Amino acid sequence: MDPTTILMLVVLVAVFYFMIIRPENKRKKAAEQLRSGLKKGDKLTTIGGIVGNIVQVNDDTIIIETSDDRVRVEITKWAVSTTGVQTSTDPKDQKKQKVKPSDEVPEEPAAPAVEEKAAEEEKPAEDDGKKSWDPEV
């Protein structure tokens, strides 16, 4: 094999490692540390969006309370997304701006098309053998 071909293959493998494999391994390690560090009393958000406080931690599952009514749900540890309450990713600057009443332009009601109705009534009905569904009518 040509030395340039071998060098290109090595560069390609290095790019894959640093761009894809290494960051994914870091994310997995961080998620595993998050899940193993869960303790009673922590607030968490699941992958499905359920928010609750941890009541009990088992080997593979967690029991959380989801409301003040003491509703308890048992979930697996891999379903934990983040600790704390996850918020919206939309910036608050993009909220709807209220329109001031003075800025609004009132719309005038549409007047009935009297002229068009009169023109249709005056037009004699001509039937040259064409049907009403014919586009040339």
A tleap script that builds the chain and sets N, CA, C and O, in Angstrom:
source leaprc.protein.ff14SB
mol = sequence {
  NMET ASP PRO THR THR ILE LEU MET LEU VAL
  VAL LEU VAL ALA VAL PHE TYR PHE MET ILE
  ILE ARG PRO GLU ASN LYS ARG LYS LYS ALA
  ALA GLU GLN LEU ARG SER GLY LEU LYS LYS
  GLY ASP LYS LEU THR THR ILE GLY GLY ILE
  VAL GLY ASN ILE VAL GLN VAL ASN ASP ASP
  THR ILE ILE ILE GLU THR SER ASP ASP ARG
  VAL ARG VAL GLU ILE THR LYS TRP ALA VAL
  SER THR THR GLY VAL GLN THR SER THR ASP
  PRO LYS ASP GLN LYS LYS GLN LYS VAL LYS
  PRO SER ASP GLU VAL PRO GLU GLU PRO ALA
  ALA PRO ALA VAL GLU GLU LYS ALA ALA GLU
  GLU GLU LYS PRO ALA GLU ASP ASP GLY LYS
  LYS SER TRP ASP PRO GLU CVAL
}
set mol.1.N position { 0.841 -1.183 0.000 }
set mol.1.CA position { 0.000 0.000 0.000 }
set mol.1.C position { 0.881 1.240 0.000 }
set mol.1.O position { 1.998 1.244 0.517 }
set mol.2.N position { 0.355 2.252 -0.578 }
set mol.2.CA position { 1.047 3.525 -0.677 }
set mol.2.C position { 1.051 4.214 0.696 }
set mol.2.O position { 0.050 4.139 1.407 }
set mol.3.N position { 2.137 4.877 1.088 }
set mol.3.CA position { 2.184 5.551 2.399 }
set mol.3.C position { 1.130 6.649 2.547 }
set mol.3.O position { 0.652 6.890 3.655 }
set mol.4.N position { 0.764 7.310 1.467 }
set mol.4.CA position { -0.258 8.353 1.572 }
set mol.4.C position { -1.633 7.741 1.867 }
set mol.4.O position { -2.437 8.339 2.582 }
set mol.5.N position { -1.900 6.571 1.327 }
set mol.5.CA position { -3.167 5.890 1.583 }
set mol.5.C position { -3.263 5.489 3.056 }
set mol.5.O position { -4.304 5.661 3.690 }
set mol.6.N position { -2.184 4.962 3.580 }
set mol.6.CA position { -2.163 4.581 4.999 }
set mol.6.C position { -2.334 5.814 5.877 }
set mol.6.O position { -3.059 5.778 6.870 }
set mol.7.N position { -1.669 6.900 5.511 }
set mol.7.CA position { -1.789 8.141 6.280 }
set mol.7.C position { -3.222 8.669 6.241 }
set mol.7.O position { -3.725 9.137 7.262 }
set mol.8.N position { -3.886 8.605 5.100 }
set mol.8.CA position { -5.261 9.063 4.985 }
set mol.8.C position { -6.210 8.209 5.843 }
set mol.8.O position { -7.134 8.737 6.462 }
set mol.9.N position { -5.977 6.890 5.877 }
set mol.9.CA position { -6.795 6.016 6.714 }
set mol.9.C position { -6.608 6.332 8.197 }
set mol.9.O position { -7.576 6.331 8.958 }
set mol.10.N position { -5.380 6.598 8.607 }
set mol.10.CA position { -5.102 6.942 10.003 }
set mol.10.C position { -5.775 8.269 10.362 }
set mol.10.O position { -6.346 8.403 11.444 }
set mol.11.N position { -5.710 9.233 9.468 }
set mol.11.CA position { -6.343 10.532 9.706 }
set mol.11.C position { -7.866 10.357 9.790 }
set mol.11.O position { -8.507 10.972 10.643 }
set mol.12.N position { -8.441 9.541 8.933 }
set mol.12.CA position { -9.870 9.288 8.951 }
set mol.12.C position { -10.313 8.642 10.269 }
set mol.12.O position { -11.323 9.040 10.850 }
set mol.13.N position { -9.565 7.659 10.729 }
set mol.13.CA position { -9.885 7.006 12.003 }
set mol.13.C position { -9.755 8.010 13.148 }
set mol.13.O position { -10.588 8.012 14.055 }
set mol.14.N position { -8.742 8.853 13.125 }
set mol.14.CA position { -8.558 9.852 14.178 }
set mol.14.C position { -9.707 10.856 14.188 }
set mol.14.O position { -10.183 11.237 15.258 }
set mol.15.N position { -10.151 11.282 13.024 }
set mol.15.CA position { -11.267 12.219 12.945 }
set mol.15.C position { -12.530 11.572 13.516 }
set mol.15.O position { -13.243 12.199 14.299 }
set mol.16.N position { -12.814 10.319 13.131 }
set mol.16.CA position { -13.966 9.620 13.689 }
set mol.16.C position { -13.869 9.516 15.205 }
set mol.16.O position { -14.862 9.719 15.904 }
set mol.17.N position { -12.704 9.208 15.712 }
set mol.17.CA position { -12.544 9.054 17.160 }
set mol.17.C position { -12.811 10.370 17.880 }
set mol.17.O position { -13.577 10.400 18.843 }
set mol.18.N position { -12.194 11.456 17.430 }
set mol.18.CA position { -12.308 12.730 18.135 }
set mol.18.C position { -13.640 13.439 17.884 }
set mol.18.O position { -14.075 14.231 18.721 }
set mol.19.N position { -14.284 13.178 16.773 }
set mol.19.CA position { -15.529 13.871 16.476 }
set mol.19.C position { -16.782 13.084 16.888 }
set mol.19.O position { -17.819 13.688 17.161 }
set mol.20.N position { -16.702 11.754 16.935 }
set mol.20.CA position { -17.903 10.966 17.194 }
set mol.20.C position { -17.774 10.115 18.452 }
set mol.20.O position { -18.603 10.227 19.355 }
set mol.21.N position { -16.770 9.283 18.526 }
set mol.21.CA position { -16.668 8.290 19.599 }
set mol.21.C position { -16.358 8.927 20.942 }
set mol.21.O position { -17.033 8.626 21.927 }
set mol.22.N position { -15.374 9.784 21.011 }
set mol.22.CA position { -14.954 10.371 22.293 }
set mol.22.C position { -16.045 11.231 22.938 }
set mol.22.O position { -16.304 11.063 24.130 }
set mol.23.N position { -16.703 12.154 22.202 }
set mol.23.CA position { -17.778 12.936 22.833 }
set mol.23.C position { -18.948 12.068 23.314 }
set mol.23.O position { -19.548 12.354 24.349 }
set mol.24.N position { -19.266 11.019 22.567 }
set mol.24.CA position { -20.363 10.131 22.986 }
set mol.24.C position { -20.000 9.395 24.269 }
set mol.24.O position { -20.845 9.229 25.148 }
set mol.25.N position { -18.760 8.955 24.381 }
set mol.25.CA position { -18.329 8.289 25.617 }
set mol.25.C position { -18.371 9.245 26.807 }
set mol.25.O position { -18.708 8.835 27.917 }
set mol.26.N position { -18.031 10.518 26.585 }
set mol.26.CA position { -18.097 11.513 27.662 }
set mol.26.C position { -19.547 11.716 28.113 }
set mol.26.O position { -19.815 11.801 29.311 }
set mol.27.N position { -20.478 11.795 27.166 }
set mol.27.CA position { -21.892 11.962 27.515 }
set mol.27.C position { -22.411 10.762 28.307 }
set mol.27.O position { -23.129 10.924 29.293 }
set mol.28.N position { -22.043 9.564 27.868 }
set mol.28.CA position { -22.476 8.359 28.577 }
set mol.28.C position { -21.929 8.324 29.996 }
set mol.28.O position { -22.642 7.961 30.932 }
set mol.29.N position { -20.667 8.701 30.157 }
set mol.29.CA position { -20.036 8.693 31.481 }
set mol.29.C position { -20.710 9.728 32.393 }
set mol.29.O position { -20.953 9.448 33.567 }
set mol.30.N position { -21.011 10.911 31.867 }
set mol.30.CA position { -21.668 11.947 32.664 }
set mol.30.C position { -23.076 11.506 33.070 }
set mol.30.O position { -23.497 11.750 34.201 }
set mol.31.N position { -23.804 10.863 32.163 }
set mol.31.CA position { -25.150 10.385 32.473 }
set mol.31.C position { -25.097 9.284 33.531 }
set mol.31.O position { -25.943 9.249 34.425 }
set mol.32.N position { -24.131 8.403 33.443 }
set mol.32.CA position { -23.983 7.331 34.434 }
set mol.32.C position { -23.641 7.902 35.810 }
set mol.32.O position { -24.160 7.428 36.821 }
set mol.33.N position { -22.779 8.909 35.859 }
set mol.33.CA position { -22.454 9.553 37.134 }
set mol.33.C position { -23.684 10.245 37.712 }
set mol.33.O position { -23.902 10.199 38.923 }
set mol.34.N position { -24.485 10.879 36.875 }
set mol.34.CA position { -25.707 11.535 37.329 }
set mol.34.C position { -26.656 10.507 37.944 }
set mol.34.O position { -27.207 10.733 39.021 }
set mol.35.N position { -26.844 9.387 37.263 }
set mol.35.CA position { -27.783 8.363 37.735 }
set mol.35.C position { -27.284 7.631 38.968 }
set mol.35.O position { -28.083 7.234 39.815 }
set mol.36.N position { -25.984 7.446 39.081 }
set mol.36.CA position { -25.464 6.757 40.266 }
set mol.36.C position { -25.410 7.695 41.471 }
set mol.36.O position { -25.356 7.223 42.607 }
set mol.37.N position { -25.422 8.991 41.254 }
set mol.37.CA position { -25.346 9.956 42.341 }
set mol.37.C position { -26.704 10.419 42.853 }
set mol.37.O position { -26.768 11.336 43.672 }
set mol.38.N position { -27.786 9.809 42.393 }
set mol.38.CA position { -29.113 10.202 42.841 }
set mol.38.C position { -29.335 9.782 44.284 }
set mol.38.O position { -28.934 8.693 44.695 }
set mol.39.N position { -29.976 10.656 45.049 }
set mol.39.CA position { -30.250 10.343 46.450 }
set mol.39.C position { -31.643 10.843 46.817 }
set mol.39.O position { -32.248 11.628 46.086 }
set mol.40.N position { -32.135 10.382 47.948 }
set mol.40.CA position { -33.466 10.731 48.422 }
set mol.40.C position { -33.565 12.246 48.608 }
set mol.40.O position { -32.667 12.872 49.171 }
set mol.41.N position { -34.664 12.825 48.129 }
set mol.41.CA position { -34.889 14.260 48.263 }
set mol.41.C position { -34.521 15.064 47.026 }
set mol.41.O position { -34.916 16.225 46.922 }
set mol.42.N position { -33.774 14.485 46.078 }
set mol.42.CA position { -33.419 15.199 44.846 }
set mol.42.C position { -34.659 15.376 43.977 }
set mol.42.O position { -35.551 14.528 43.969 }
set mol.43.N position { -34.704 16.476 43.254 }
set mol.43.CA position { -35.765 16.723 42.287 }
set mol.43.C position { -35.211 16.345 40.919 }
set mol.43.O position { -34.069 16.679 40.604 }
set mol.44.N position { -36.006 15.653 40.100 }
set mol.44.CA position { -35.505 15.215 38.806 }
set mol.44.C position { -36.572 15.307 37.746 }
set mol.44.O position { -37.761 15.428 38.041 }
set mol.45.N position { -36.122 15.248 36.492 }
set mol.45.CA position { -36.991 15.210 35.329 }
set mol.45.C position { -36.662 13.952 34.549 }
set mol.45.O position { -35.493 13.665 34.293 }
set mol.46.N position { -37.690 13.196 34.167 }
set mol.46.CA position { -37.461 11.973 33.399 }
set mol.46.C position { -37.379 12.293 31.911 }
set mol.46.O position { -37.640 13.418 31.485 }
set mol.47.N position { -37.017 11.296 31.147 }
set mol.47.CA position { -36.942 11.458 29.701 }
set mol.47.C position { -38.320 11.796 29.137 }
set mol.47.O position { -38.427 12.540 28.162 }
set mol.48.N position { -39.366 11.257 29.741 }
set mol.48.CA position { -40.733 11.517 29.286 }
set mol.48.C position { -41.301 12.834 29.766 }
set mol.48.O position { -42.407 13.202 29.372 }
set mol.49.N position { -40.559 13.570 30.622 }
set mol.49.CA position { -41.006 14.874 31.073 }
set mol.49.C position { -41.686 14.879 32.424 }
set mol.49.O position { -42.204 15.915 32.843 }
set mol.50.N position { -41.700 13.744 33.126 }
set mol.50.CA position { -42.299 13.692 34.459 }
set mol.50.C position { -41.325 14.309 35.452 }
set mol.50.O position { -40.142 13.970 35.469 }
set mol.51.N position { -41.837 15.224 36.285 }
set mol.51.CA position { -41.018 15.901 37.282 }
set mol.51.C position { -41.452 15.417 38.652 }
set mol.51.O position { -42.648 15.313 38.923 }
set mol.52.N position { -40.484 15.116 39.527 }
set mol.52.CA position { -40.841 14.658 40.865 }
set mol.52.C position { -39.658 14.662 41.803 }
set mol.52.O position { -38.522 14.911 41.399 }
set mol.53.N position { -39.942 14.380 43.073 }
set mol.53.CA position { -38.909 14.284 44.108 }
set mol.53.C position { -38.644 12.815 44.406 }
set mol.53.O position { -39.579 12.016 44.474 }
set mol.54.N position { -37.388 12.457 44.584 }
set mol.54.CA position { -37.017 11.069 44.857 }
set mol.54.C position { -37.408 10.716 46.285 }
set mol.54.O position { -37.091 11.442 47.227 }
set mol.55.N position { -38.108 9.577 46.433 }
set mol.55.CA position { -38.515 9.085 47.737 }
set mol.55.C position { -37.647 7.904 48.147 }
set mol.55.O position { -37.282 7.768 49.314 }
set mol.56.N position { -37.314 7.042 47.173 }
set mol.56.CA position { -36.534 5.848 47.464 }
set mol.56.C position { -35.660 5.514 46.258 }
set mol.56.O position { -36.090 5.644 45.111 }
set mol.57.N position { -34.427 5.084 46.530 }
set mol.57.CA position { -33.510 4.695 45.469 }
set mol.57.C position { -33.164 3.225 45.647 }
set mol.57.O position { -32.666 2.828 46.701 }
set mol.58.N position { -33.427 2.403 44.609 }
set mol.58.CA position { -33.076 0.983 44.610 }
set mol.58.C position { -31.915 0.783 43.644 }
set mol.58.O position { -31.359 1.755 43.132 }
set mol.59.N position { -31.546 -0.474 43.392 }
set mol.59.CA position { -30.423 -0.753 42.498 }
set mol.59.C position { -30.694 -0.273 41.069 }
set mol.59.O position { -29.871 0.432 40.487 }
set mol.60.N position { -31.840 -0.651 40.505 }
set mol.60.CA position { -32.144 -0.306 39.114 }
set mol.60.C position { -33.320 0.647 38.963 }
set mol.60.O position { -33.565 1.149 37.866 }
set mol.61.N position { -34.050 0.906 40.041 }
set mol.61.CA position { -35.242 1.742 39.945 }
set mol.61.C position { -35.207 2.859 40.982 }
set mol.61.O position { -34.428 2.836 41.935 }
set mol.62.N position { -36.076 3.829 40.760 }
set mol.62.CA position { -36.236 4.968 41.669 }
set mol.62.C position { -37.731 5.165 41.858 }
set mol.62.O position { -38.502 5.012 40.911 }
set mol.63.N position { -38.145 5.499 43.061 }
set mol.63.CA position { -39.543 5.836 43.320 }
set mol.63.C position { -39.596 7.334 43.564 }
set mol.63.O position { -38.892 7.864 44.424 }
set mol.64.N position { -40.454 8.015 42.785 }
set mol.64.CA position { -40.565 9.470 42.908 }
set mol.64.C position { -41.998 9.855 43.244 }
set mol.64.O position { -42.941 9.147 42.890 }
set mol.65.N position { -42.152 10.980 43.927 }
set mol.65.CA position { -43.453 11.595 44.168 }
set mol.65.C position { -43.622 12.695 43.145 }
set mol.65.O position { -42.764 13.566 43.007 }
set mol.66.N position { -44.733 12.654 42.428 }
set mol.66.CA position { -44.908 13.610 41.338 }
set mol.66.C position { -45.753 14.817 41.700 }
set mol.66.O position { -45.799 15.774 40.927 }
set mol.67.N position { -46.427 14.811 42.851 }
set mol.67.CA position { -47.253 15.962 43.198 }
set mol.67.C position { -47.433 16.034 44.699 }
set mol.67.O position { -46.940 15.180 45.436 }
set mol.68.N position { -48.138 17.052 45.146 }
set mol.68.CA position { -48.428 17.213 46.564 }
set mol.68.C position { -49.441 16.184 47.054 }
set mol.68.O position { -49.614 16.016 48.261 }
set mol.69.N position { -50.104 15.500 46.141 }
set mol.69.CA position { -51.077 14.468 46.510 }
set mol.69.C position { -50.405 13.146 46.835 }
set mol.69.O position { -51.081 12.139 47.045 }
set mol.70.N position { -49.098 13.141 46.878 }
set mol.70.CA position { -48.285 11.965 47.213 }
set mol.70.C position { -48.460 10.835 46.191 }
set mol.70.O position { -48.488 9.660 46.557 }
set mol.71.N position { -48.576 11.192 44.932 }
set mol.71.CA position { -48.637 10.195 43.864 }
set mol.71.C position { -47.217 9.692 43.647 }
set mol.71.O position { -46.314 10.474 43.349 }
set mol.72.N position { -47.022 8.393 43.795 }
set mol.72.CA position { -45.683 7.815 43.657 }
set mol.72.C position { -45.598 6.987 42.382 }
set mol.72.O position { -46.515 6.243 42.038 }
set mol.73.N position { -44.477 7.137 41.696 }
set mol.73.CA position { -44.241 6.430 40.445 }
set mol.73.C position { -42.878 5.772 40.535 }
set mol.73.O position { -41.908 6.393 40.970 }
set mol.74.N position { -42.805 4.509 40.121 }
set mol.74.CA position { -41.525 3.815 40.095 }
set mol.74.C position { -40.990 3.847 38.668 }
set mol.74.O position { -41.672 3.426 37.735 }
set mol.75.N position { -39.778 4.343 38.504 }
set mol.75.CA position { -39.166 4.432 37.180 }
set mol.75.C position { -37.784 3.784 37.225 }
set mol.75.O position { -37.195 3.629 38.295 }
set mol.76.N position { -37.283 3.414 36.071 }
set mol.76.CA position { -35.930 2.866 36.005 }
set mol.76.C position { -34.924 4.013 35.980 }
set mol.76.O position { -35.248 5.130 35.578 }
set mol.77.N position { -33.715 3.725 36.409 }
set mol.77.CA position { -32.696 4.783 36.484 }
set mol.77.C position { -32.324 5.325 35.109 }
set mol.77.O position { -31.990 6.502 34.977 }
set mol.78.N position { -32.378 4.481 34.089 }
set mol.78.CA position { -31.978 4.962 32.759 }
set mol.78.C position { -32.963 5.978 32.205 }
set mol.78.O position { -32.648 6.657 31.228 }
set mol.79.N position { -34.169 6.106 32.809 }
set mol.79.CA position { -35.165 7.060 32.327 }
set mol.79.C position { -34.978 8.453 32.911 }
set mol.79.O position { -35.759 9.351 32.599 }
set mol.80.N position { -33.964 8.661 33.751 }
set mol.80.CA position { -33.723 9.976 34.343 }
set mol.80.C position { -32.994 10.838 33.318 }
set mol.80.O position { -31.959 10.446 32.777 }
set mol.81.N position { -33.551 12.010 33.064 }
set mol.81.CA position { -32.944 12.925 32.105 }
set mol.81.C position { -31.989 13.888 32.800 }
set mol.81.O position { -30.802 13.934 32.477 }
set mol.82.N position { -32.506 14.655 33.753 }
set mol.82.CA position { -31.689 15.634 34.469 }
set mol.82.C position { -32.165 15.719 35.910 }
set mol.82.O position { -33.267 15.288 36.250 }
set mol.83.N position { -31.313 16.281 36.740 }
set mol.83.CA position { -31.758 16.605 38.095 }
set mol.83.C position { -32.276 18.025 38.063 }
set mol.83.O position { -31.791 18.859 37.300 }
set mol.84.N position { -33.253 18.290 38.887 }
set mol.84.CA position { -33.888 19.604 38.870 }
set mol.84.C position { -34.994 19.613 37.848 }
set mol.84.O position { -35.283 18.593 37.222 }
set mol.85.N position { -35.615 20.765 37.678 }
set mol.85.CA position { -36.716 20.917 36.734 }
set mol.85.C position { -36.151 21.450 35.440 }
set mol.85.O position { -35.482 22.483 35.419 }
set mol.86.N position { -36.422 20.745 34.365 }
set mol.86.CA position { -35.939 21.172 33.062 }
set mol.86.C position { -36.850 22.266 32.546 }
set mol.86.O position { -38.073 22.126 32.582 }
set mol.87.N position { -36.263 23.359 32.063 }
set mol.87.CA position { -37.056 24.472 31.569 }
set mol.87.C position { -37.051 24.491 30.061 }
set mol.87.O position { -36.323 23.739 29.413 }
set mol.88.N position { -37.869 25.356 29.519 }
set mol.88.CA position { -37.981 25.516 28.076 }
set mol.88.C position { -36.669 26.043 27.508 }
set mol.88.O position { -35.937 26.768 28.183 }
set mol.89.N position { -36.378 25.674 26.264 }
set mol.89.CA position { -35.159 26.152 25.612 }
set mol.89.C position { -35.389 27.446 24.857 }
set mol.89.O position { -34.442 28.035 24.336 }
set mol.90.N position { -36.640 27.901 24.790 }
set mol.90.CA position { -36.931 29.145 24.084 }
set mol.90.C position { -36.485 30.333 24.928 }
set mol.90.O position { -36.771 30.383 26.125 }
set mol.91.N position { -35.793 31.283 24.323 }
set mol.91.CA position { -35.422 32.470 25.085 }
set mol.91.C position { -36.659 33.277 25.453 }
set mol.91.O position { -37.645 33.294 24.716 }
set mol.92.N position { -36.595 33.936 26.583 }
set mol.92.CA position { -37.744 34.703 27.061 }
set mol.92.C position { -37.953 35.979 26.257 }
set mol.92.O position { -38.998 36.619 26.371 }
set mol.93.N position { -36.972 36.353 25.448 }
set mol.93.CA position { -37.102 37.561 24.637 }
set mol.93.C position { -38.133 37.387 23.524 }
set mol.93.O position { -38.642 38.372 22.988 }
set mol.94.N position { -38.441 36.143 23.176 }
set mol.94.CA position { -39.332 35.897 22.056 }
set mol.94.C position { -40.781 35.768 22.491 }
set mol.94.O position { -41.595 35.222 21.747 }
set mol.95.N position { -41.122 36.253 23.671 }
set mol.95.CA position { -42.504 36.211 24.117 }
set mol.95.C position { -43.346 37.099 23.213 }
set mol.95.O position { -42.841 38.020 22.571 }
set mol.96.N position { -44.635 36.803 23.178 }
set mol.96.CA position { -45.529 37.615 22.356 }
set mol.96.C position { -45.601 39.023 22.916 }
set mol.96.O position { -45.782 39.222 24.118 }
set mol.97.N position { -45.459 39.985 22.040 }
set mol.97.CA position { -45.549 41.372 22.456 }
set mol.97.C position { -47.003 41.802 22.357 }
set mol.97.O position { -47.670 41.528 21.359 }
set mol.98.N position { -47.494 42.473 23.385 }
set mol.98.CA position { -48.874 42.925 23.390 }
set mol.98.C position { -49.013 44.136 22.482 }
set mol.98.O position { -48.168 45.031 22.484 }
set mol.99.N position { -50.082 44.153 21.713 }
set mol.99.CA position { -50.355 45.267 20.803 }
set mol.99.C position { -51.202 46.283 21.551 }
set mol.99.O position { -52.218 45.937 22.153 }
set mol.100.N position { -50.777 47.527 21.510 }
set mol.100.CA position { -51.528 48.584 22.164 }
set mol.100.C position { -52.791 48.861 21.360 }
set mol.100.O position { -52.766 48.791 20.131 }
set mol.101.N position { -53.899 49.175 22.037 }
set mol.101.CA position { -55.138 49.463 21.301 }
set mol.101.C position { -54.999 50.641 20.352 }
set mol.101.O position { -55.676 50.670 19.324 }
set mol.102.N position { -54.148 51.611 20.655 }
set mol.102.CA position { -53.989 52.773 19.782 }
set mol.102.C position { -53.256 52.413 18.494 }
set mol.102.O position { -53.376 53.126 17.497 }
set mol.103.N position { -52.488 51.301 18.500 }
set mol.103.CA position { -51.752 50.881 17.314 }
set mol.103.C position { -52.612 50.097 16.335 }
set mol.103.O position { -52.245 49.948 15.170 }
set mol.104.N position { -53.753 49.594 16.795 }
set mol.104.CA position { -54.594 48.782 15.932 }
set mol.104.C position { -55.349 49.664 14.942 }
set mol.104.O position { -55.802 50.757 15.281 }
set mol.105.N position { -55.473 49.175 13.728 }
set mol.105.CA position { -56.227 49.877 12.699 }
set mol.105.C position { -57.538 49.135 12.542 }
set mol.105.O position { -57.537 47.953 12.201 }
set mol.106.N position { -58.663 49.805 12.783 }
set mol.106.CA position { -59.937 49.097 12.659 }
set mol.106.C position { -60.213 48.753 11.206 }
set mol.106.O position { -59.970 49.550 10.300 }
set mol.107.N position { -60.719 47.567 11.012 }
set mol.107.CA position { -61.046 47.133 9.657 }
set mol.107.C position { -62.470 47.537 9.329 }
set mol.107.O position { -63.363 47.460 10.173 }
set mol.108.N position { -62.675 47.977 8.068 }
set mol.108.CA position { -64.009 48.345 7.628 }
set mol.108.C position { -64.725 47.084 7.180 }
set mol.108.O position { -64.117 46.215 6.555 }
set mol.109.N position { -66.007 46.973 7.492 }
set mol.109.CA position { -66.728 45.778 7.041 }
set mol.109.C position { -66.825 45.765 5.522 }
set mol.109.O position { -66.947 46.809 4.880 }
set mol.110.N position { -66.771 44.589 4.974 }
set mol.110.CA position { -66.828 44.453 3.522 }
set mol.110.C position { -68.226 44.764 3.017 }
set mol.110.O position { -69.213 44.240 3.531 }
set mol.111.N position { -68.305 45.630 1.996 }
set mol.111.CA position { -69.594 46.000 1.418 }
set mol.111.C position { -70.036 44.892 0.478 }
set mol.111.O position { -69.208 44.292 -0.207 }
set mol.112.N position { -71.322 44.616 0.439 }
set mol.112.CA position { -71.789 43.572 -0.479 }
set mol.112.C position { -71.536 44.001 -1.926 }
set mol.112.O position { -71.633 45.177 -2.276 }
set mol.113.N position { -71.222 43.050 -2.713 }
set mol.113.CA position { -70.917 43.326 -4.116 }
set mol.113.C position { -72.211 43.478 -4.901 }
set mol.113.O position { -72.649 42.545 -5.574 }
set mol.114.N position { -72.822 44.656 -4.814 }
set mol.114.CA position { -74.098 44.941 -5.469 }
set mol.114.C position { -73.904 44.995 -6.973 }
set mol.114.O position { -74.747 44.519 -7.734 }
set mol.115.N position { -72.788 45.577 -7.401 }
set mol.115.CA position { -72.552 45.726 -8.830 }
set mol.115.C position { -72.387 44.367 -9.497 }
set mol.115.O position { -72.864 44.167 -10.615 }
set mol.116.N position { -71.713 43.422 -8.822 }
set mol.116.CA position { -71.512 42.112 -9.415 }
set mol.116.C position { -72.827 41.358 -9.525 }
set mol.116.O position { -73.059 40.666 -10.516 }
set mol.117.N position { -73.692 41.481 -8.520 }
set mol.117.CA position { -74.980 40.794 -8.563 }
set mol.117.C position { -75.837 41.353 -9.696 }
set mol.117.O position { -76.508 40.589 -10.390 }
set mol.118.N position { -75.828 42.665 -9.893 }
set mol.118.CA position { -76.629 43.286 -10.941 }
set mol.118.C position { -76.142 42.852 -12.316 }
set mol.118.O position { -76.947 42.634 -13.222 }
set mol.119.N position { -74.815 42.724 -12.477 }
set mol.119.CA position { -74.265 42.314 -13.765 }
set mol.119.C position { -74.653 40.878 -14.078 }
set mol.119.O position { -74.891 40.553 -15.241 }
set mol.120.N position { -74.724 40.013 -13.081 }
set mol.120.CA position { -75.091 38.627 -13.311 }
set mol.120.C position { -76.564 38.501 -13.677 }
set mol.120.O position { -76.929 37.657 -14.495 }
set mol.121.N position { -77.424 39.345 -13.069 }
set mol.121.CA position { -78.845 39.278 -13.350 }
set mol.121.C position { -79.162 39.770 -14.768 }
set mol.121.O position { -80.068 39.243 -15.413 }
set mol.122.N position { -78.429 40.770 -15.257 }
set mol.122.CA position { -78.687 41.323 -16.583 }
set mol.122.C position { -78.184 40.411 -17.687 }
set mol.122.O position { -78.678 40.487 -18.812 }
set mol.123.N position { -77.227 39.560 -17.401 }
set mol.123.CA position { -76.638 38.685 -18.405 }
set mol.123.C position { -77.639 37.589 -18.758 }
set mol.123.O position { -78.077 36.842 -17.883 }
set mol.124.N position { -77.999 37.491 -20.025 }
set mol.124.CA position { -78.958 36.445 -20.415 }
set mol.124.C position { -78.294 35.080 -20.349 }
set mol.124.O position { -77.093 34.932 -20.578 }
set mol.125.N position { -79.089 34.123 -20.041 }
set mol.125.CA position { -78.569 32.757 -19.945 }
set mol.125.C position { -78.455 32.189 -21.350 }
set mol.125.O position { -79.458 31.910 -22.008 }
set mol.126.N position { -77.223 32.022 -21.796 }
set mol.126.CA position { -76.990 31.466 -23.115 }
set mol.126.C position { -76.544 30.029 -22.944 }
set mol.126.O position { -75.628 29.740 -22.174 }
set mol.127.N position { -77.188 29.136 -23.660 }
set mol.127.CA position { -76.842 27.732 -23.557 }
set mol.127.C position { -76.414 27.265 -24.929 }
set mol.127.O position { -77.254 26.924 -25.761 }
set mol.128.N position { -75.115 27.246 -25.173 }
set mol.128.CA position { -74.575 26.816 -26.454 }
set mol.128.C position { -74.203 25.345 -26.399 }
set mol.128.O position { -73.303 24.908 -27.117 }
set mol.129.N position { -74.870 24.588 -25.570 }
set mol.129.CA position { -74.561 23.174 -25.460 }
set mol.129.C position { -73.437 22.914 -24.459 }
set mol.129.O position { -72.980 21.780 -24.323 }
set mol.130.N position { -72.994 23.944 -23.767 }
set mol.130.CA position { -71.912 23.779 -22.802 }
set mol.130.C position { -72.519 23.565 -21.419 }
set mol.130.O position { -73.487 24.225 -21.040 }
set mol.131.N position { -71.956 22.670 -20.704 }
set mol.131.CA position { -72.421 22.361 -19.357 }
set mol.131.C position { -71.816 23.362 -18.370 }
set mol.131.O position { -70.823 24.026 -18.666 }
set mol.132.N position { -72.435 23.455 -17.196 }
set mol.132.CA position { -71.950 24.405 -16.197 }
set mol.132.C position { -70.591 23.998 -15.625 }
set mol.132.O position { -69.861 24.839 -15.101 }
set mol.133.N position { -70.262 22.751 -15.721 }
set mol.133.CA position { -68.972 22.297 -15.211 }
set mol.133.C position { -67.855 22.516 -16.222 }
set mol.133.O position { -66.682 22.321 -15.903 }
set mol.134.N position { -68.199 22.910 -17.406 }
set mol.134.CA position { -67.213 23.153 -18.442 }
set mol.134.C position { -66.406 24.406 -18.083 }
set mol.134.O position { -67.008 25.446 -17.817 }
set mol.135.N position { -65.084 24.350 -18.067 }
set mol.135.CA position { -64.271 25.504 -17.676 }
set mol.135.C position { -64.348 26.670 -18.653 }
set mol.135.O position { -63.934 27.776 -18.306 }
set mol.136.N position { -64.859 26.464 -19.850 }
set mol.136.CA position { -64.952 27.551 -20.829 }
set mol.136.C position { -66.212 28.361 -20.667 }
set mol.136.O position { -66.398 29.324 -21.410 }
set mol.137.N position { -67.082 28.034 -19.749 }
set mol.137.CA position { -68.337 28.761 -19.562 }
set mol.137.C position { -68.060 30.055 -18.893 }
set mol.137.O position { -68.983 30.829 -18.639 }
savepdb mol mol.pdb
quit
